[in-house]
Amino acid sequence: YLKQGLYDKAKLIYEKDKTLILAKYGEKHPQYASCLHNLANCYEHIGNYTEAEKLYNSCLQLRKNTLGMEHPEYSRTLSNLARVCHASGQYEKAYAYWKETL
């Protein structure tokens, strides 16, 4: 639904997925981080950068703790977080995140 621009439907599915994964694996599992990432991406597309940033930050910390900072998924989340900060006018923050991905 996200690629079709049906953001409300996509958000509902990502929220449900997050709830199911949380119940099955708990909040410290890499799969839960993926749910947070997907939901953040949805909020980013909607233009709700505040919520997207919050979710990307939660995902980033979880991926750091479970996968490590050298993992590609950590870098991908960091890059997306930078993009959201840039889109919301937080240019210095965005630059710092992008710099960290290098």
Secondary structure, DSSP 8 states (H G I E B T S, - for coil): -TTTT-HHHHHHHHHHHHHHHHHHH-TTSHHHHHHHHHHHHHHHHHT-HHHHHHHHHHHHHHHHHHT-TTSHHHHHHHHHHHHHHHHTT-HHHHHHHHHHH-
